[in-house]
Amino acid sequence: MPPRKAFEIGGCIIPAGTRKTVHLPVSVLSNHTPVSMSVQVIHGKFDGPTVFVSAGVHGDEVIGVEIVRRLLHTPNVKKIRGTLIVIPIVNAFGFINHSRYLPDRRDLNRSFPGSSGGSLASRLANIFLTEIVQRCDLGIDLHSAAIHRTNLPQIRISPDNAKLTELAEVFGAPVILESNLREGSMRAEAKAIGKDVLLFEAGEGLRFDEISVRAGVTGILRVLRHLKMIPAKGVTKSKSQSQHCISSSWLRAPAGGLLRTFRADGDVVTEGEVMASVSDPFGEAEEDIIAPFDGIIVGRAVMPVVNEGDAVFHLARVKSVQKSEETLENINAELTDDPLFDEDEII
Ligand SMILES: [Zn+2]
């Protein structure tokens, strides 16, 4: 059998069976400092799919960066079939500024497909689309909630995509949430050129939490295993099926003031239940936030100070409260006890 062809990116040649970090130039800052997007390519010895894993599209969503760091140190990826392209920080500008946005206040995930002569966001989107997305069979894009908010680990997929639904189930996050594609997002533009992207959301902006990181690392390894890109050793399939939700809504603060929450992310609530109260600073008026339907809290505000209309809970509708509670408990226990994270030398 002839040896596998080398992978070429940004003028670098990566022979089969090697890994290399490549820096793709993006822009030059006002002080003449060049900015690049650093990409690690693990180009396997043998043929297989090409998959990208990206984080930091929003610069303050740092959990994905930690997930990528751990992923790159798992022994399984050393024996990869196919090619894994890993981008720990897509939006370097936002990352160093602890900001979701680019310096021009644009949101990268609303700037796709972009163009080579456009704004900073537009150029970066264009580089990502042409250098990464177009060359891959599948992408996994890692996000967290914005600052002062947190998300339960979840996979977002567009409705009516059987292949993505299957991969989302393999990933095994506590929740799979169907959500429509947003104009200008990476997922929407990837779909327009026939590429599938799984979007993982977990945790809080500018914070780490162990369960979210574990859910991400484990899920990615499960998907790579399912695609037969990595050996199965040490990567267990999820024993419980994710809670699949097809709709969700944001519950907003009915008044401004101090927010006291009685329920947290991952909790399953029943219609009519009081989830939080907002009191004015004098403690004279108090208004409750009441569950409008049976659902699971997939996101929430962590700031105890709210203006009227602020988003407080992101509630995804469930059919059975009892079944959802069981699912959440089982998946949480699996992530807590995962032997993959027991030995320091593995991760
Ligand atoms: Zn994001």
Boltz pocket constraint, residues with backbone or C-beta under 6 A from the ligand:
constraints:
  - pocket:
      binder: B
      contacts: [[A, 57], [A, 58], [A, 61], [A, 142], [A, 143], [A, 144]]
      max_distance: 6.0
